[in-house]
Amino acid sequence: MTPARSVRAAARVTALAAALVVTSAPPAWAHGGTGSSADAFSDGLILVAALAAFWWLDTRDQAKGNTAMKRKQWVFAAIAVVAIAAAATAGMWAPKKRASASRPTTIARLAILSPQTDQVVPLHTEVKVQLTGGTLLDPAVTKGSGGHLHVSVDGSLISMTDKLDQQVQLTPGRHTVTAEYVAPDHASFKTPVIAAVVFDAK
C-alpha cells in the first residue's frame, strides 16, 4: 500500500472509531458517567477494533497470492468485528463500579407488586412498583433530594422513569424484572435499593 493510500485508510478507520465512540458511549454514561467501567471497556475495545481494521487495510496488497497472510487477515477482521460487538454491548456485561463511601444514603424501600413471583402474564404486561420513603424525580434532574427508577428486563435496561407503573413488551418464556431506585446522578445509593421478580410470559 502506498503512503497516500495508508493515510486515507487510517483516516477512514479513525473516522469510524470516532463514530463508534459517539454512538456507543452514551449508554455507559447513563450508568455512572464517563468514568464508568462500561465506558472504559467500550473505548478500549473500539481502539482494538480500529487497530485490527487498519492492519487489515494496510496488508491487503501483501495478502494477494499469499495464503498465510490471507489467514492472518481473516483473524484480524474477526477481532475487529468481535471487538465492535463487545463495545456496543459493554453496558450489559461490564462490571459496575461499587458505590463509594461518599454516595448519598436513603431510607427508601422498593417492592415489585406486579407481576408476582412465578406468575404467568401476557406478553404485553404492566410492571407495578411500590416505593416507600423516597421521592421520585424526573430522570433529567441530576441534583436534589430524591431519585428515580431504573427498570430492567433480563439484565437489559428498558427505562429510566419517575413513574411507578411501567408497560413492558416480553417474549414467551421465563423473565426477570429488576427495579432500582437510584440517585439523581443515575448511580446507586450507598446501600442499593433494588427489587426483582422472576415470572413467565406467554
N, C-alpha and C positions, 0 to 999 in steps of 0.2 A: 504494500500500500504506500502511495506517495505521501510526503509530508502534508500536502494540501488536503488530500482525502482523509488523512488521520485527524487533522484539525476539524474537518467537517463532521467526521464520525464522533469525535469527542464532544463537539458542540451539541450534536443530536442527543447523545447519551446524557449529557449534563442537563439539557432541557427536559428530558424525560424524567430524570431523577428529581428535578425541582418540582415538576408537575405532580409526581407521586407523593412528595413530601407534603405539598399543599393539600392534596385530596385525602391522604391517609392520616395525617396528624391530628385533625380536629377531634375524632372520637377519643383519642388518648387525652387530649387537653380537657375534654369534658369530664374526665375522671381523675383530676388531681393536678392539672396544669401542665405546662410544657416540660416540667422536670419529672413527670411520672415515668414509671418503668416501661409502660406500654409505648410511650413516645420515644424513649431511648432505644428500645428494641426495634421499633419501626424505622427510625433513622439509620441505625446500623445495618439493618437488612437491606434498605434501599441502596446504601453505599455498596454493599456486596453485590447487589444486582447490577448496579451501574458499572462496576469494575469488570464483572463477568461479561456483560454485554459489550463493553469496549474491547476486551480481549478477543471476543468472538469476531467483532467487526474488523479488528486490526489484523487478524490472521486468515481472513477469507481467501486472499490470493495464495497464501502459502499452502492452504489446505487442498487446492486443486491438484488432483492426482496423487495426493498424499493421504493414504488410508489412516495412518496413525494420527495425523493432525486432525483429520475429519472427526475421529473418535473423540479427541480432546475437545473439539468444538461443540460436539453434542453434549459433553459433560458440562461445559461452561454455560451452554444455553439452558440446560436443565437447572443448573444452580441459579441462574438469573430468574427463571420462571418461579421456582420454589421460593426464592427469597422475596420476590414481589408479592406472592400469595401470602406468605407468612407475615410480611409487613402490613398488608391490608387487613389482616385479622388479628393483629397483635393485641388489640383491646380485649379480645376474648380469652387469650391464653397467657398473656404476660402476667407475672406475679404483681399484685398490687402492693404499694408501699404501706407499711404498717402505720397506724395513726401514732403520731409522736406525742410526747408528754404535753406539748403546747396546744393540742387540739381542744376545741371547746367541749364542754360537757353538757349533758341534758338529762332530765328525769323522764323524758318521753318513753313510752312503750308502744309497741306496734303489734297488731294481730291481723291475720287474714280471716275475714268472716266467711267469704265465699270465693272460690269453691272450697269445700271441706276435704279433709284427707280421704283419699280413695273414692271420692265421689266421681260419678260419670256425668260429664257435662257435654253440651253440644259444641260443635267446632267453633261457633261464634258465641262467646260467653262473656260474662262480666265478672271482673275481679273486684271484690269489695274489701276495703281495708279499714281498720279501726285504729285511730291514733289517740293516745291518752297522754296528756301532759306536755304536748308540743303544739307549736303554731306553724301552720302551713303558709309559706311564702311563694310568690311567683318564682320559678326557676331562674328567671332573668335577674332577680335581685341577688347580688353577691355579697351583701353585708347586712348586718342586723341580727336580731334575736329571732330564732326560729329555724326553719329548714323546709325542705320539700322531699318528695318521694322519687326514688329510682325503682322502676318496676322492670323485672327481667323474666324472660321465659326460657327455661333450659340454659341459663347462663348468658343469654344474649339480652342486652338492654333494649327495651321497646319503648320506654317513655321516661321523661323527667317531668313531673307534674305536681300541682298543688291541689289535685282532686283526689278524693278517697275512692272513687269508682273509676274503673278502667276497662274499656272494651278491648278484648283480645281475640285475634283470629288464630285458631290452632289447627294442627294436622292430627289425623287419627293416631291414638296411642297414648303412652304414658308421658306426663309432663310435670315439670316443677316450676312453680311461680315463686319468685322471691321479691319481696318489697323491702326497701331500706329507707329509713328516714335519715337524710344527710344534711349537713350544714349548708349554708348559702353558697360556700365555695365549691360545692359538689363533692366534697370529701367526707369520709365517715367522721362521726363524733369520736371522742376519746374512747368511749365504750360503744361500739357499733350497735345501732338499733335496727335489728333485722327480723323479719318473719318470713317463713317459707311454708309451702304446702305442696304435696305430691298427689296427683289425681289423674284420671283418664278422660280422654276426649274421643267422641265418635259421632 
